[in-house]
């Protein structure tokens, strides 16, 4: 692949970088702008979102005709990495999970009527959304074939019963994509539905407390006991839920990597700034070989993550599923983020462990990276399955025609 980016993408990157530097980082630095769940408070968020729209750096994944930037996957990698120099950057630009993935999948698979009703308000930033797939054991987690929530059809109405948990953003979401079982067929037994928060027949059982900071709306356990959904709210068609899931989750894993790379680079930035000025025993930390090895190693691992992410993005833009490439990027970057935060804390010492920097925030946030959208072990199993099927061709080069 060609690793050069277009002048338009570079101009956009610079515009996003300026916005993060001048507008978002000062808000991040003032803890009075944070909510009780350690995210940006709505009062601080609203003007930043308005400015992002005015600057033309809003909703990078959304179609141009619906008010977004319509970026391809490679350009989004550049955009998202720059956006997540701040922990609040993505939500200010409307490219944070789970809205980011929901926008992408509905733009690809939703009907025009579904896009008008369910997608457009998310793009506009008027509402938030959630993707309800994961269930408590013995239900579906990384393996959607284990899903036990059912949607039973009578006429043109489906009645939903079951339970989901760790549904990101559910407490503040207005629009939901729900994955439920409509038959026992192993390949076409799942269906994706759209429903609204104001519909009866479902409720939030609890907002699950977690180790790290939370996205807006938290991570919730929800139950369904008679939620009725009309057939017109099915995405793609009955029995096509697995296709909807595959369309959403693969690229969503990669956009996580794009954002995590931005956070990893921020960790290095904070560590380097401190090492340049802090002295011990008459020597600057930056002049100590041990610190140089830490920072140089991280620089190499971040660049490796960028290359893996870009290769996967390039494969997607060529029309491929990029399963291997996405899994490789997800494993590497998830572990890299944790290592970057840990190393930066070590270099900063007690300062890094305190709340004087955002390193401890990133550290707690980073632990989930190895779990969300498929644990490390699941992705390694995927790679081993591909290796078993392809043998030495697993490492083949594409040959130009």
N, C-alpha and C positions, 0 to 999 in steps of 0.2 A: 504494500500500500504506500501511497504518497503521504508523508507526514506533514506536508505544508497545509496551512489553512487559508481560506480565501481572505482577501482584504476586508470584505464585509463582516466575516466572522471575527477577525482581529479588531475591527472597529467596535463591534458589539462587546467583545471581551473588555476592551478598554473602558467602554461606557459603564459596564457592570462593575468593573473594578473601582472606578471613580465613585460610583454610587455607594458601594460598600464602604470604601475608605472615608468618604466625607459625610455620609448620612446615617449608615447603619452602625458602624463601629462605635461612634459616640453614644448612641442609644444603648448598645450592648454594654458599654462600660459603666453606665449608671444603673445600679441595681433597682432603683425606684421604678424603672421601666419594665421590670420583670413581674410576671404573675406568680401566684403561690405554687405553681407547678414548674417553675424555672424556665418558662418560655416567655416570649415577648408579650406584654399586656396589650389588650385590644386598643387602649387609648393611644399607645405609642405606635402600634402597628398600622392603624388606619391612614395616617398621613404619609407614612413611608410607602404603602401600597399605592396611594394616589399619585405620589411622585414617580414611582416606577412606571405606572401607566403613562404619565405625561412624557416621560423620557423615552418611551418605546422599548422598554426592557421587561415587558409583562407577558406572562404565560408563554414561555418559549416553545412548549410542546404543542400548543393549540393551533388549529388551522388559522391561516391568515384571515379567511373570510369570516371567522367567528371572533376576531379580535386578538388572536395570538400571533406569534412570530413564525410559526410553521417551520421550525428548524429541523434539519435532518439529525440523525443520531450523533454523527461526528461533531457537528456544530454544538449540539446540546452538551456534549462532553466538555467542551471548552467553556461554555456558558456556566454550567453547573459547578464546575471546579472553582471558577472565579466567584460564583455566588456564595459558596459555602466557606469563604474565608472568614465570614462571620457565622456564628451559630444561628443567627436569626435571618441570614441572607435569603435562603430558599423560600421561606414563607412570605417574605416581603415581595418576592418576585413571582409568586404563585407557581413555584416548581418544587414544593415540599410534598413528601408523602403524607397521607395517601391520595390527596387530590391529584397529584402529578400522574400517578398510574391510572387513576379513574378517568381523567381527561383523555389520556392517550387511548385507552381501550374503547371508550365510547365514541371518540372521534373516528376510530377505525371500524367499529362493528355496529354502532347504533344506527337505527333508521333516522331519517330526517326529523320525524316527529319526536322520537326519543331524544335526539340531540337538542331540539328546541326546548323541550320540557326539562330534561334531566342534566344535560351537559352544559348548556349555555350559562346557567346561573353559577356553575362552578368556575367556568372560565372567567366570568365577570367578577368573581370574588364576592358575590352576594351571599353565598352559602358555602358550607364545607360538606365533605362527603366521606364515606367509609366503604370498605370492601370486607364483607362478612363471609369468611371461608373457614377459618380455624375453629376447631371444636375441642372441648375437653375429652380426655380419653374415656372410652375407646374410639372416639370419633376421629375425623380427619385432621391431620396436622400437615406435615410435609407431603403426606400421601393423600391427595384428594379423593382417591377411590374409597377411602374409609369413612367418608362423610355420611352421617346418620340423620341429619336434619332433612325432613321430608316435605314435599309440596304435592299435595293430592289434588287432582283435577276433577272438577264437577262443572260441566258446561265450559264456560270461558273463564272460570275462576279457579285459582289454585289456593289451597289452604295450607299454611305452613305451620309445622310443629317441630320443635327441637331447641337446640342450645348452641351458642357460639361463644368463644372467649378470645381475649387479647385482640379485640377488634379496635384497631387504632382510630382515634378520632370520634368514636361513636357517641360520646357524651355531647358533642356539639354539632354532629353531622345532621343535615337535613335530608340528603339523598344517599341511598344505600344501594350497593350492588350485592346481592345475596346469592350464594351458591347452595343449592338444595337438591336432594335426590328425588327424581320423578319416575325412576324405574330401577330395576336391579341389573340392567344391562351393564357389563363391566366397562364398556367404552362409551356408551351413550345414555348412561343413567343419570347424569347430572345436568342441571339447567341453571342458567344465570337469570336472575330477576332484578327488577328495579322497584324500590318502594320508598315511601317518604316517612320521615320521622313522625308526622302527625297522624299516621294511620293507626287504628286500634289493632290489638292482637299481638303486640310485642312489647317488651320492656327491658330496661337496663337493670340487671340484678345487682351489679356493683361496678365501681371503677377500681380496677385492680392496681394496688400500689406496687411500684417497681423500684429497682435499685437506682435507676438513673432519672434524669429529667424527662418530662413528658411532652409529646406533641399536644397541640390544642385538642381537647376532647379526650385525652388519656387513652387507656387501653382497657376496654370494658368487656364484661361478661353479659351477654344478652340472651333472652329466652323468647321463644315464639310459641304462642298458644292460640292459634286461630287467625293469624294474620292472613288476610285475603288479598291476592294480587291478580289483577286481570291478565289475560293472555297477551295483551298488547304490550305489556311491560317485560316480556321475555327478550333477552338480548341474543340475537343471532338465530334463535329457534330452540324448540324443546329438544333436549338431549345433546345440545352443543355446548354445555357448560364447561367441559374440559378444554375445548378449543378457546373459549373466552378466557379461562384461567391461564392457559399457555400464552395467549396473546398478551395478557397483562403482566404476568409475573416475570417472564424472561427479561424484557426491557426494563421492568421496575427494579430488578436486581442490579442491572447495570447502572441505572441512574443513582442507586444508592452508592455504588462505587465512585461515580463521578463526584458526588457530594462529599463522600468520605475522604477523597484525595484532597479536597480543599481544606478540610479540617486537619488532615495530617500535615499539610504544608503550614498551616497556622501554628501547629505545635512546634515545628522546627523554627518558625519565625520568632516565637516567644522565647524558645530556648537559646537561639543565637543572640538575640538582643540582650538577654541576661548575661550570657557568657562573655560578651564583648565588654561589659562594664564591671562585672563582679571579680574581685581579687581575693585570693586566699594565699597566705604565706608568701606574699610578695609577687605572686604570679596571677595574671588574668586566667580565668577559666578557659577562655578561647585559645590560650597558648598551651594548654595542657594536652598532651597527646591522647589521653583517655577521652577527653571531650571531643577532640577532633575525630576520633574513631567512631564515637556515637553518632555525631552529626553527619559525617561522611557516609556511614552505613545507611542511615535513614534516607539521605538524599538518593542513594542508589536504589533503595527499595521503593521509594515513592515513584521514581522514574520507571521502574519495572511495572508498578501498578498502573501508571499512566499508559504505558505501551500495551499492556494486556487489555485495559479498558478501551483504548482506541482501536485495537484490532477487532474486538468484539463489536464495537460501534460500526466500524467499517463493514464487517460481515453483515450486520443487520441492514445497513443501507444498500448492500448489494442484493438484498432479498433473501438472505439465509437466516436460519433460526439461531445460529451461533451458540448452540447448547454448550459445546466444549469451551468455547472462548468465554462465555458468560460465567460458567462454573469456575474456570481458572481465575478470572478476575475477582469473582466474589470471595473465593478462599483467600487469595493473596491480600486484597485490599482490606478485608475485614480484620485480618490479623495485623496488618500494617498499621491501621488506625489505632488499635490498642497499644502496639509497640511504640508508636510515635508519641502518644500521650504519656505513656509510662516513662519513656526516655526523657521527655521534656520536664516531667515532674522531678525526675532524679537530678537533672542538671540544675533546676531551680531550687532544689532542696525543700525546706519547710515552706518557702513561698509558693512553690508549685502545689503543695498539698493543701494550702489554704485557699480561701476564696478571693484572694487578691488578684488571681489570674483566672481565666476560664479553663485552665488545664484540668482541674479536678472535675469540672462539668463534662468535658470531653471524655475524660477517663471513664466516668460512670456510664456515659452514653455509649462509649465504644464497646462495652462488653456485650451489648445486645447484637452488635454487628455480626458476630459469629453464630447467631441463632436465627435472626429474622430472614424471611424469604429463603429458607433452607439452611439448616445447620451445616457447618464445615463438612461433617462426616457424610451428609447426604450428597453434597456436591462432589466429594472425592469418590463416592460410590458411582455417581453418574460418569465421572471420568474413567473409572476402572471398567465400567460396562462398555464404554466407547472403545477403550483400549483392547478389551477382549474381542470386540467385534471387528476392529480394523487392523489389529496387529501393528506391524511396522508402518502401515499407512496412516496410523494415528498422527505421525509427524510429517506427513507428505507436504510438499510445496505445491501451491497452485501454479499451473503452467499457463502462460499467456497463449491465447489462440491466434 
